[in-house]
Amino acid sequence: MSQIAHALLVGVTFLPATYAATATLLASHFNGALFTLSLTTGSNRPGSLAITSAAGGCGSTPTWLQYYSDTKKLYCVDESWQGYGTIAEYSVAADGTLTVTGQAKTTGNDVHGTLYGGPNGKSFIATVQYTPSTLTTYALPLKAGPDRPFTVPLQEETFYMAAPGPDVRQKDGPHPHQALLDPTGKFLLVPDLGADAIHIFTINSASGHLNACPDAITGPGDGPRHGEWWSPKGNTMSADGLKLFTLNEIGNSVSSWSVSYSGGCLSLNKTQTISTFAGGKVPPATIFNGASFPPKAAELRIVGNFLYAANRNDKSFGNSTDSLATYTIDASGTATFVESTSAHAFYPRSFSVNKAGTMVAVGGQTSSSVAIIARDTMTGKLGNLIAWMQVGAAGTYTDENGLSSVIWVE
């Protein structure tokens, strides 16, 4: 075993080979490790999680995981604040074991990435960098140096804003946080929580080049972080009634946008903004070491006509337990708040729903935990805790280290 692998696995308990697993998940941690998790559930006993393997290769601070089931490939970006970082590609074995198949050096501080373009929609990767305020693209496959040819940026776009936003987190410039494809694969959207904008680009599928369209402007202090698509037809490929829902980190809210395609661009028109808390009552900020740390929304997911949003640092279910908000979406695309339930996690930065819609995996950043929560496919309501496990060392409160992402392998 290599020294790097040994360092990643110190203190890790592995699942016995004879213990049958029902699901596989992947989680990234700011200690540099990517963990493969095995979930076992049973009707007559509680579920259990165990770590079956761990890998490095995605720099010092792996922050976002994107899995493609058709190719069994995983892509990871590195949020390193050291002035450089790494993008990594992995093959994912049947048991979830990861093998690095490609790497490239980046400028660092990447927070999200997605594949796009080419004949199969997977010829390029677009990444966004939080503090450099940039969008950077690369051609695939990824090739590390020092031998040429090695991967270099294909295109880099720097974002600017005319004046600081109303929130203190918007004083130092734009902060793009997601690279989101539209359902046609012809446009790329970048929610920017620093600039209160959603940047929109057309995609040249052959060359991978991005051309800017007019931005969509959010409400002052919204701070859009991530987005997901919804359609009343249950098929987001249809433009009829298509909506974009965005999660606003600073405003602790969700906004919906109608979508139109005209003049060679995609445009958005905001139709609703609704709080991630019942009645819009945002819990008070926590005063810690003389500084104020307010709640802030982190992630959203849409399953059919149900929408879910994660709240960090709201402490709605205890001093170290935050919440998930559940909404219904009606035929017009209007969201209605249903309830707030326990995230079974502290700082739930990431969560995902399995394909069957029966379980939600929640990644707690500060708690450095993965919680598996039951979901009712008919009512959309979240139920009992199925399994819970700390993965890697716990994070430090307000430092936002610890677990960074969790996804299902399916």
BALO-133606 format. One line per 5 residues: for each residue x, y, z negated of N, C-alpha, C. Coordinates in steps of 0.1 Angstrom, whole numbers, plus 5000, padded with zeros to 4 digits. Last residue first. Layout:
X:Y:Z:X:Y:Z:X:Y:Z | ...
//
This chain:
4750:5050:5091:4739:5042:5097:4735:5049:5110 | 4762:5060:5063:4767:5054:5075:4757:5045:5081 | 4753:5091:5049:4750:5077:5051:4757:5072:5063 | 4774:5114:5030:4766:5111:5042:4764:5096:5042 | 4786:5142:5012:4782:5128:5012:4772:5126:5023
4811:5165:5001:4801:5161:5011:4798:5146:5009 | 4827:5172:4979:4823:5183:4988:4812:5178:4998 | 4836:5170:4944:4830:5164:4956:4825:5174:4966 | 4859:5196:4935:4852:5183:4932:4847:5177:4945 | 4854:5231:4930:4861:5220:4935:4854:5207:4931
4843:5256:4921:4838:5249:4933:4847:5239:4939 | 4849:5270:4899:4860:5269:4908:4855:5262:4921 | 4827:5269:4882:4829:5281:4889:4840:5281:4900 | 4840:5241:4865:4829:5251:4866:4834:5264:4872 | 4858:5218:4883:4859:5228:4872:4848:5239:4875
4848:5184:4890:4853:5198:4893:4853:5207:4881 | 4860:5152:4881:4850:5162:4880:4856:5176:4884 | 4877:5130:4903:4877:5138:4892:4867:5149:4892 | 4858:5104:4920:4869:5113:4918:4868:5121:4906 | 4825:5103:4914:4834:5099:4925:4846:5109:4924
4801:5089:4893:4811:5099:4895:4821:5094:4905 | 4769:5078:4903:4783:5075:4901:4792:5087:4902 | 4737:5063:4903:4745:5075:4901:4759:5071:4898 | 4705:5053:4916:4719:5050:4912:4726:5063:4911 | 4678:5062:4915:4681:5048:4918:4695:5044:4913
4656:5083:4899:4670:5081:4902:4673:5066:4904 | 4623:5086:4914:4632:5082:4903:4647:5082:4909 | 4615:5109:4939:4611:5101:4928:4622:5099:4918 | 4601:5134:4960:4613:5128:4955:4610:5121:4941 | 4575:5133:4985:4580:5136:4971:4592:5128:4967
4563:5126:5008:4576:5134:5009:4582:5137:4995 | 4542:5109:5010:4540:5122:5004:4552:5132:5005 | 4554:5088:5025:4540:5093:5028:4539:5107:5023 | 4578:5081:5015:4578:5085:5029:4564:5090:5033 | 4593:5092:4986:4581:5086:4991:4579:5090:5006
4626:5084:4976:4618:5093:4983:4605:5086:4989 | 4650:5082:4950:4640:5076:4958:4631:5087:4964 | 4684:5091:4951:4671:5094:4946:4661:5088:4955 | 4716:5088:4940:4707:5082:4950:4693:5084:4944 | 4744:5109:4936:4731:5104:4930:4722:5099:4942
4777:5112:4931:4767:5109:4941:4755:5103:4934 | 4798:5139:4917:4789:5127:4916:4781:5125:4929 | 4811:5162:4906:4818:5152:4914:4811:5139:4914 | 4800:5182:4892:4799:5169:4886:4807:5159:4893 | 4805:5201:4913:4812:5203:4900:4811:5189:4892
4790:5188:4934:4804:5193:4936:4811:5193:4922 | 4770:5161:4941:4773:5171:4931:4787:5176:4931 | 4752:5150:4967:4766:5151:4963:4768:5163:4953 | 4727:5127:4970:4730:5140:4966:4744:5141:4961 | 4707:5109:4992:4720:5109:4985:4724:5124:4983
4675:5096:4991:4683:5108:4993:4696:5107:4985 | 4655:5072:5008:4664:5075:4997:4672:5088:5001 | 4637:5067:5028:4633:5062:5015:4643:5066:5004 | 4642:5071:5055:4635:5082:5047:4631:5078:5033 | 4656:5056:5071:4643:5051:5067:4635:5061:5060
4680:5070:5072:4672:5070:5084:4658:5065:5080 | 4685:5090:5041:4688:5079:5050:4677:5078:5061 | 4695:5124:5038:4684:5114:5037:4687:5102:5046 | 4719:5142:5018:4714:5137:5031:4704:5126:5028 | 4736:5171:5005:4727:5160:5004:4723:5155:5017
4759:5192:4988:4756:5184:5000:4746:5174:4996 | 4762:5205:4964:4766:5212:4976:4762:5205:4989 | 4749:5209:4935:4746:5200:4947:4749:5206:4960 | 4759:5216:4908:4764:5222:4920:4762:5212:4932 | 4754:5185:4893:4757:5199:4890:4764:5205:4903
4725:5163:4896:4739:5167:4900:4741:5182:4895 | 4699:5157:4899:4707:5147:4892:4722:5150:4895 | 4681:5174:4908:4691:5170:4917:4700:5159:4912 | 4647:5173:4899:4661:5173:4895:4670:5168:4906 | 4625:5195:4918:4628:5182:4910:4643:5182:4908
4598:5216:4925:4612:5215:4922:4615:5202:4914 | 4573:5216:4951:4578:5214:4937:4593:5214:4937 | 4563:5230:4974:4555:5220:4967:4560:5218:4953 | 4559:5258:4995:4566:5252:4984:4557:5242:4977 | 4554:5255:5029:4548:5258:5016:4555:5251:5005
4561:5269:5061:4565:5261:5050:4558:5265:5037 | 4547:5267:5093:4548:5275:5081:4551:5265:5069 | 4542:5255:5118:4556:5257:5114:4558:5265:5101 | 4517:5249:5123:4522:5261:5129:4536:5264:5126 | 4513:5225:5109:4513:5224:5124:4518:5237:5130
4534:5229:5080:4521:5227:5087:4523:5227:5102 | 4556:5214:5058:4555:5222:5070:4543:5219:5077 | 4563:5214:5023:4556:5208:5034:4556:5219:5046 | 4592:5212:5003:4582:5220:5010:4575:5210:5019 | 4612:5210:4973:4605:5203:4983:4594:5212:4989
4644:5216:4960:4631:5221:4963:4625:5213:4974 | 4664:5204:4934:4661:5203:4948:4646:5208:4950 | 4687:5217:4909:4674:5213:4914:4674:5211:4929 | 4712:5207:4883:4705:5217:4892:4693:5210:4899 | 4726:5204:4852:4718:5197:4862:4709:5207:4870
4738:5214:4830:4747:5209:4841:4739:5201:4851 | 4718:5221:4813:4729:5230:4814:4739:5226:4825 | 4687:5213:4829:4697:5211:4819:4709:5220:4822 | 4673:5218:4852:4670:5206:4845:4681:5203:4835 | 4681:5242:4862:4667:5241:4860:4664:5228:4852
4705:5254:4870:4704:5247:4857:4689:5245:4853 | 4715:5266:4892:4702:5271:4886:4699:5265:4873 | 4737:5258:4905:4739:5266:4894:4726:5272:4889 | 4722:5254:4937:4734:5253:4929:4733:5263:4917 | 4696:5237:4953:4700:5249:4946:4712:5246:4937
4686:5225:4985:4694:5223:4973:4698:5236:4967 | 4655:5216:5000:4666:5226:4999:4673:5223:4985 | 4636:5201:5025:4642:5200:5012:4654:5210:5012 | 4605:5196:5042:4618:5203:5041:4623:5202:5027 | 4584:5176:5062:4589:5179:5049:4603:5185:5050
4576:5164:5085:4570:5176:5081:4573:5180:5067 | 4605:5148:5092:4592:5149:5096:4586:5163:5093 | 4628:5162:5072:4623:5149:5075:4609:5149:5079 | 4655:5184:5069:4641:5183:5073:4638:5168:5077 | 4675:5200:5045:4672:5189:5053:4658:5188:5057
4700:5224:5034:4686:5220:5037:4686:5208:5046 | 4721:5238:5008:4719:5229:5020:4704:5227:5022 | 4723:5259:4988:4735:5252:4994:4732:5245:5007 | 4717:5289:4969:4712:5277:4977:4724:5272:4985 | 4727:5298:4937:4729:5300:4951:4725:5287:4959
4726:5317:4906:4722:5305:4915:4724:5308:4929 | 4755:5337:4897:4740:5335:4900:4738:5322:4907 | 4776:5345:4875:4775:5335:4885:4761:5332:4887 | 4797:5371:4862:4783:5367:4865:4783:5357:4877 | 4822:5370:4837:4818:5372:4851:4804:5366:4852
4832:5363:4812:4829:5377:4815:4825:5381:4829 | 4831:5336:4812:4844:5343:4811:4843:5357:4816 | 4800:5337:4825:4811:5328:4822:4824:5336:4823 | 4766:5339:4827:4778:5347:4824:4788:5338:4818 | 4745:5329:4852:4752:5325:4841:4764:5334:4839
4714:5346:4862:4728:5342:4864:4735:5337:4851 | 4681:5332:4859:4691:5342:4857:4705:5336:4860 | 4662:5317:4886:4668:5317:4873:4679:5327:4871 | 4638:5334:4906:4651:5328:4906:4657:5328:4891 | 4607:5329:4915:4614:5333:4902:4627:5326:4902
4591:5324:4936:4602:5333:4939:4609:5337:4926 | 4573:5304:4930:4569:5317:4928:4580:5328:4930 | 4600:5282:4927:4585:5284:4925:4582:5298:4922 | 4627:5287:4949:4622:5286:4935:4607:5289:4935 | 4635:5294:4973:4638:5281:4970:4634:5278:4955
4611:5315:4990:4621:5312:4980:4623:5297:4978 | 4608:5321:5025:4602:5316:5013:4613:5312:5003 | 4599:5339:5054:4610:5336:5044:4603:5333:5031 | 4590:5337:5088:4587:5335:5074:4600:5334:5066 | 4598:5343:5114:4584:5343:5111:4580:5341:5097
4622:5359:5135:4619:5354:5122:4604:5354:5119 | 4631:5347:5166:4623:5357:5160:4618:5351:5146 | 4659:5342:5188:4652:5338:5176:4643:5350:5171 | 4669:5329:5220:4667:5340:5211:4658:5335:5199 | 4693:5319:5243:4684:5315:5233:4682:5326:5224
4698:5328:5278:4701:5328:5263:4690:5322:5255 | 4689:5331:5303:4701:5324:5301:4706:5323:5287 | 4664:5343:5302:4676:5351:5306:4689:5344:5304 | 4652:5324:5275:4650:5332:5286:4663:5340:5289 | 4637:5306:5251:4648:5304:5261:4644:5313:5273
4629:5310:5217:4626:5311:5231:4638:5311:5239 | 4616:5301:5185:4627:5300:5195:4622:5302:5209 | 4610:5314:5152:4605:5308:5165:4616:5310:5175 | 4622:5305:5121:4624:5313:5133:4617:5306:5145 | 4622:5307:5085:4618:5300:5097:4618:5310:5109
4643:5306:5056:4636:5314:5067:4633:5305:5079 | 4645:5301:5022:4645:5295:5035:4637:5304:5045 | 4667:5314:4995:4654:5313:5003:4656:5305:5016 | 4687:5329:4982:4680:5317:4976:4666:5316:4982 | 4703:5348:4993:4689:5352:4990:4681:5341:4983
4726:5334:4997:4726:5345:4988:4712:5349:4984 | 4719:5312:5014:4726:5310:5002:4725:5322:4992 | 4692:5302:5032:4699:5315:5028:4706:5313:5014 | 4687:5280:5057:4689:5281:5043:4697:5293:5040 | 4664:5281:5084:4678:5284:5079:4677:5285:5064
4648:5264:5110:4648:5268:5096:4662:5270:5091 | 4635:5270:5141:4647:5268:5134:4644:5273:5119 | 4609:5253:5160:4613:5263:5149:4628:5259:5145 | 4588:5249:5188:4601:5247:5182:4604:5258:5172 | 4566:5251:5203:4564:5252:5189:4577:5250:5181
4582:5236:5229:4568:5240:5225:4567:5240:5210 | 4605:5225:5235:4606:5239:5231:4592:5244:5226 | 4615:5193:5225:4604:5201:5231:4605:5215:5226 | 4633:5181:5210:4637:5184:5224:4627:5192:5231 | 4623:5174:5185:4629:5188:5187:4634:5191:5201
4595:5159:5179:4606:5158:5188:4611:5171:5191 | 4572:5164:5166:4581:5154:5160:4593:5151:5169 | 4557:5185:5174:4556:5172:5182:4564:5161:5176 | 4565:5206:5160:4552:5200:5156:4550:5187:5164 | 4600:5205:5151:4590:5207:5161:4577:5200:5157
4630:5219:5138:4617:5213:5135:4608:5215:5147 | 4665:5220:5128:4654:5222:5137:4642:5214:5134 | 4684:5239:5104:4679:5226:5109:4667:5229:5118 | 4714:5256:5091:4701:5255:5097:4697:5241:5102 | 4731:5274:5065:4729:5263:5074:4716:5263:5080
4733:5302:5056:4744:5293:5054:4743:5281:5064 | 4726:5337:5054:4723:5324:5060:4735:5315:5060 | 4721:5361:5036:4733:5352:5036:4730:5338:5042 | 4703:5382:5028:4699:5368:5029:4711:5358:5028 | 4711:5408:5028:4713:5400:5016:4708:5386:5016
4686:5418:5050:4697:5422:5042:4699:5414:5030 | 4674:5391:5071:4671:5402:5062:4684:5405:5054 | 4693:5386:5102:4684:5382:5091:4681:5394:5082 | 4694:5387:5137:4697:5394:5125:4687:5390:5113 | 4710:5370:5162:4697:5371:5155:4701:5377:5141
4731:5384:5188:4729:5378:5175:4714:5379:5171 | 4731:5377:5223:4728:5386:5212:4726:5379:5199 | 4757:5353:5232:4744:5359:5234:4741:5369:5223 | 4790:5345:5244:4781:5351:5234:4768:5356:5239 | 4800:5314:5255:4798:5328:5259:4787:5334:5249
4825:5289:5254:4813:5295:5248:4812:5310:5252 | 4838:5262:5272:4839:5276:5269:4825:5281:5263 | 4838:5236:5281:4838:5238:5267:4837:5252:5263 | 4837:5230:5308:4849:5236:5303:4850:5237:5288 | 4811:5218:5310:4823:5212:5317:4836:5217:5311
4793:5233:5296:4795:5219:5293:4808:5214:5298 | 4793:5262:5282:4797:5257:5295:4801:5243:5292 | 4768:5274:5261:4779:5264:5263:4781:5261:5277 | 4761:5305:5245:4758:5295:5256:4770:5286:5257 | 4756:5313:5211:4765:5312:5222:4759:5302:5232
4749:5334:5184:4744:5325:5194:4753:5325:5206 | 4749:5340:5149:4756:5342:5162:4751:5331:5171 | 4729:5354:5127:4731:5341:5133:4737:5343:5147 | 4737:5374:5098:4734:5372:5112:4735:5357:5116 | 4750:5385:5075:4735:5384:5076:4731:5383:5091
4777:5383:5072:4772:5393:5081:4757:5394:5082 | 4781:5361:5055:4786:5374:5052:4780:5386:5060 | 4769:5339:5066:4763:5344:5053:4769:5357:5049 | 4759:5331:5096:4770:5338:5090:4765:5345:5077 | 4753:5303:5117:4748:5311:5106:4760:5318:5099
4757:5299:5150:4766:5300:5138:4760:5309:5128 | 4748:5277:5177:4745:5287:5167:4754:5287:5155 | 4751:5269:5210:4757:5268:5197:4753:5280:5189 | 4733:5253:5237:4736:5265:5229:4742:5261:5216 | 4727:5229:5248:4733:5240:5257:4736:5253:5250
4714:5210:5235:4729:5208:5236:4735:5219:5245 | 4688:5212:5229:4692:5209:5243:4706:5206:5245 | 4687:5218:5202:4682:5205:5206:4686:5202:5221 | 4718:5235:5194:4704:5235:5196:4700:5222:5202 | 4743:5229:5169:4738:5227:5183:4723:5229:5183
4761:5248:5147:4749:5241:5149:4745:5241:5164 | 4784:5253:5125:4784:5252:5139:4772:5243:5143 | 4785:5274:5096:4780:5262:5103:4781:5264:5118 | 4794:5297:5085:4794:5285:5076:4789:5273:5083 | 4812:5329:5085:4804:5318:5092:4805:5305:5085
4812:5356:5071:4816:5343:5066:4808:5332:5073 | 4826:5390:5075:4817:5379:5079:4822:5365:5073 | 4837:5408:5045:4836:5404:5059:4827:5393:5062 | 4836:5415:5018:4850:5413:5024:4849:5408:5038 | 4811:5417:5008:4819:5429:5009:4832:5427:5017
4793:5397:5002:4793:5402:5016:4802:5414:5018 | 4792:5393:4975:4798:5382:4983:4799:5386:4998 | 4777:5414:4967:4792:5415:4964:4799:5404:4973 | 4752:5424:4991:4757:5416:4980:4772:5416:4979 | 4748:5440:5013:4744:5445:5000:4748:5437:4988
4777:5440:5035:4764:5437:5032:4760:5442:5017 | 4798:5466:5051:4796:5455:5041:4781:5453:5039 | 4794:5472:5087:4795:5477:5073:4793:5465:5063 | 4796:5458:5111:4798:5473:5110:4800:5478:5096 | 4816:5429:5114:4804:5435:5110:4806:5450:5108
4829:5402:5135:4830:5415:5128:4816:5420:5123 | 4846:5372:5143:4833:5379:5140:4836:5392:5132 | 4864:5358:5169:4865:5364:5156:4852:5373:5154 | 4869:5328:5185:4861:5340:5184:4861:5345:5170 | 4890:5309:5205:4888:5314:5191:4880:5327:5192
4895:5278:5223:4889:5292:5222:4888:5296:5208 | 4912:5257:5219:4907:5260:5233:4902:5274:5233 | 4941:5252:5199:4927:5257:5201:4924:5260:5216 | 4958:5221:5207:4958:5235:5203:4944:5241:5205 | 4971:5189:5203:4959:5197:5204:4962:5211:5199
5000:5182:5224:4993:5181:5212:4981:5191:5212 | 5018:5163:5248:5009:5174:5245:5002:5171:5232 | 5046:5167:5225:5036:5172:5234:5030:5161:5243 | 5052:5158:5191:5054:5155:5205:5042:5161:5214 | 5045:5162:5165:5052:5173:5172:5054:5171:5187
5009:5168:5166:5023:5170:5171:5032:5161:5163 | 4979:5149:5174:4988:5156:5164:5002:5158:5171 | 4950:5153:5192:4964:5148:5192:4973:5156:5183 | 4917:5144:5198:4926:5151:5190:4940:5145:5190 | 4904:5141:5232:4907:5136:5219:4917:5145:5211
4887:5173:5230:4890:5160:5224:4896:5151:5235 | 4895:5208:5225:4892:5197:5234:4895:5183:5227 | 4881:5231:5202:4892:5222:5206:4887:5212:5216 | 4873:5263:5188:4870:5251:5195:4882:5244:5200 | 4863:5284:5161:4874:5278:5169:4870:5265:5176
4853:5313:5148:4848:5301:5154:4859:5296:5163 | 4861:5332:5117:4863:5328:5131:4855:5315:5135 | 4869:5344:5093:4857:5349:5100:4858:5345:5115 | 4888:5336:5076:4892:5343:5088:4881:5348:5096 | 4869:5324:5057:4875:5337:5054:4881:5343:5066
4856:5301:5072:4849:5310:5063:4856:5324:5062 | 4855:5289:5104:4864:5292:5093:4858:5304:5085 | 4841:5262:5123:4840:5276:5118:4848:5278:5105 | 4845:5244:5153:4846:5245:5139:4845:5260:5135 | 4836:5221:5178:4835:5235:5174:4836:5235:5159
4851:5199:5201:4846:5201:5188:4847:5216:5184 | 4842:5181:5231:4848:5192:5224:4843:5192:5210 | 4828:5160:5241:4841:5162:5247:4849:5173:5240 | 4802:5150:5237:4812:5147:5227:4826:5150:5233 | 4782:5149:5256:4780:5158:5244:4791:5156:5234
4788:5134:5278:4781:5127:5267:4779:5136:5254 | 4801:5152:5295:4791:5143:5300:4782:5136:5290 | 4805:5183:5277:4810:5172:5284:4798:5163:5288 | 4793:5194:5244:4798:5195:5257:4803:5182:5263 | 4804:5188:5209:4795:5194:5219:4801:5192:5233
4805:5182:5174:4809:5179:5187:4799:5185:5197 | 4812:5204:5146:4803:5196:5154:4808:5193:5168 | 4820:5215:5113:4823:5213:5126:4813:5203:5133 | 4829:5237:5085:4819:5229:5093:4824:5226:5107 | 4849:5251:5074:4839:5247:5065:4828:5238:5072
4884:5258:5073:4873:5253:5081:4862:5248:5071 | 4908:5267:5063:4895:5273:5058:4883:5269:5066 | 4931:5265:5091:4926:5263:5077:4913:5270:5075 | 4940:5264:5117:4944:5276:5109:4939:5275:5094 | 4950:5230:5122:4941:5241:5124:4947:5253:5116
4962:5201:5139:4965:5212:5129:4955:5223:5132 | 4946:5170:5142:4951:5182:5148:4952:5192:5137 | 4942:5135:5149:4944:5146:5140:4948:5158:5148 | 4927:5102:5152:4932:5114:5158:4932:5125:5147 | 4921:5080:5137:4924:5078:5151:4928:5090:5159
4923:5065:5106:4925:5077:5113:4929:5074:5128 | 4898:5044:5094:4911:5044:5100:4913:5057:5108 | 4878:5034:5067:4881:5044:5076:4896:5042:5081 | 4852:5010:5060:4866:5014:5060:4870:5023:5071 | 4826:5002:5064:4828:5016:5060:4843:5020:5059
4823:4977:5074:4822:4978:5059:4824:4992:5054 | 4827:4981:5101:4814:4976:5096:4812:4978:5081 | 4847:5012:5103:4844:4997:5104:4831:4994:5098 | 4851:5040:5120:4844:5035:5108:4841:5020:5111 | 4878:5060:5129:4869:5049:5133:4864:5044:5120
4881:5096:5126:4883:5082:5120:4874:5072:5128 | 4899:5126:5130:4889:5117:5135:4892:5103:5130 | 4903:5158:5115:4907:5144:5116:4895:5136:5122 | 4920:5189:5112:4908:5182:5117:4912:5167:5119 | 4936:5208:5087:4936:5196:5095:4922:5193:5100
4954:5239:5082:4945:5228:5078:4946:5217:5088 | 4968:5269:5068:4967:5259:5078:4958:5248:5073 | 4966:5286:5047:4970:5292:5059:4971:5282:5071 | 4955:5274:5024:4970:5276:5025:4975:5282:5038 | 4930:5265:5019:4932:5280:5018:4947:5283:5019
4912:5239:5036:4925:5244:5030:4926:5259:5030 | 4890:5225:5043:4888:5239:5039:4901:5245:5033 | 4889:5205:5072:4896:5207:5059:4895:5222:5056 | 4866:5180:5085:4874:5193:5086:4878:5197:5072 | 4861:5150:5103:4863:5157:5090:4870:5170:5092
4841:5126:5119:4850:5138:5120:4849:5145:5107 | 4839:5092:5128:4837:5102:5118:4846:5114:5121 | 4823:5069:5150:4834:5078:5147:4829:5088:5137 | 4806:5051:5163:4811:5048:5150:4824:5056:5147 | 4792:5059:5185:4806:5057:5187:4813:5051:5174
4766:5062:5173:4768:5055:5186:4782:5051:5189 | 4769:5076:5150:4766:5062:5149:4768:5055:5162 | 4790:5099:5138:4783:5096:5151:4781:5081:5152 | 4792:5122:5111:4793:5108:5116:4784:5106:5128 | 4811:5145:5095:4801:5144:5106:4802:5130:5112
4818:5163:5066:4818:5150:5073:4807:5150:5083 | 4838:5188:5051:4826:5184:5058:4828:5172:5066 | 4861:5190:5035:4849:5196:5031:4837:5192:5038 | 4893:5182:5022:4883:5178:5031:4869:5183:5026 | 4919:5195:5015:4906:5199:5010:4895:5195:5019
4943:5187:5027:4943:5188:5012:4929:5190:5006 | 4937:5165:5055:4943:5176:5048:4941:5176:5033 | 4927:5140:5061:4919:5152:5064:4924:5164:5056 | 4941:5118:5052:4943:5122:5066:4935:5134:5070 | 4930:5090:5032:4935:5104:5033:4934:5108:5048
4905:5068:5017:4915:5072:5028:4919:5087:5027 | 4893:5039:5000:4895:5054:5001:4906:5056:5012 | 4866:5016:4992:4879:5020:4998:4881:5035:4998 | 4845:5012:4976:4851:5000:4982:4864:5003:4988 | 4829:5022:4947:4838:5026:4957:4845:5013:4962
4794:5017:4941:4808:5013:4938:4816:5018:4950 | 4762:5019:4925:4772:5024:4935:4786:5019:4931 | 4731:5003:4921:4744:5005:4916:4753:5010:4928 | 4697:5002:4907:4707:5002:4918:4721:5005:4913 | 4682:4980:4882:4686:4993:4887:4696:4992:4899
4661:4953:4893:4672:4958:4885:4676:4972:4891 | 4643:4942:4909:4642:4938:4895:4653:4944:4887 | 4648:4950:4935:4635:4953:4930:4634:4951:4915 | 4679:4966:4941:4671:4954:4940:4658:4958:4933 | 4708:4978:4959:4696:4980:4952:4688:4967:4951
4740:4991:4962:4732:4979:4961:4720:4982:4953 | 4762:5009:4982:4750:5010:4973:4743:4997:4974 | 4796:5018:4984:4786:5007:4986:4774:5009:4976 | 4816:5043:4999:4808:5038:4988:4798:5027:4992 | 4847:5055:5006:4836:5047:5011:4829:5041:4999
4861:5088:5004:4857:5075:4997:4846:5068:5005 | 4888:5107:5011:4875:5103:5016:4872:5089:5011 | 4908:5131:4993:4903:5117:4996:4890:5117:5002 | 4915:5156:4984:4921:5151:4996:4916:5137:5001 | 4901:5166:4963:4915:5161:4960:4922:5155:4972
4876:5173:4971:4887:5183:4973:4900:5179:4968 | 4862:5146:4989:4865:5152:4977:4876:5162:4979 | 4835:5129:5006:4848:5136:5006:4849:5144:4993 | 4819:5098:5012:4820:5110:5005:4834:5116:5006 | 4797:5076:5028:4810:5082:5028:4809:5095:5020
4779:5045:5023:4780:5060:5023:4794:5064:5024 | 4758:5018:5030:4772:5023:5029:4771:5038:5031 | 4737:4993:5015:4739:5005:5023:4753:5010:5021 | 4737:4969:5002:4725:4972:5011:4727:4985:5019 | 4761:4944:4996:4758:4958:4996:4745:4960:5005
4770:4918:4973:4763:4922:4986:4759:4936:4985 | 4800:4908:4961:4788:4915:4957:4781:4922:4969 | 4823:4897:4966:4812:4888:4967:4799:4895:4964 | 4843:4916:4962:4840:4912:4976:4827:4904:4977 | 4835:4941:4937:4839:4927:4941:4834:4923:4955
4843:4975:4942:4832:4965:4942:4838:4951:4945 | 4868:4991:4921:4863:4986:4934:4852:4976:4932 | 4874:5021:4905:4870:5007:4903:4863:5003:4916 | 4903:5042:4903:4891:5038:4911:4887:5024:4908 | 4927:5050:4892:4915:5051:4884:4902:5047:4891
4941:5057:4923:4943:5056:4909:4930:5059:4901 | 4937:5062:4950:4930:5051:4944:4932:5049:4929 | 4955:5081:4959:4940:5083:4960:4932:5073:4952 | 4979:5069:4954:4975:5081:4947:4960:5084:4947 | 4979:5048:4973:4979:5045:4959:4975:5057:4951
4979:5063:4997:4968:5055:4994:4967:5052:4979 | 5005:5074:4994:4994:5083:4995:4981:5075:4991 | 5022:5052:4993:5021:5060:4982:5009:5069:4982 | 5005:5022:5008:5013:5035:5009:5012:5042:4996 | 5009:4988:5000:5000:5000:5000:5009:5012:5000
//
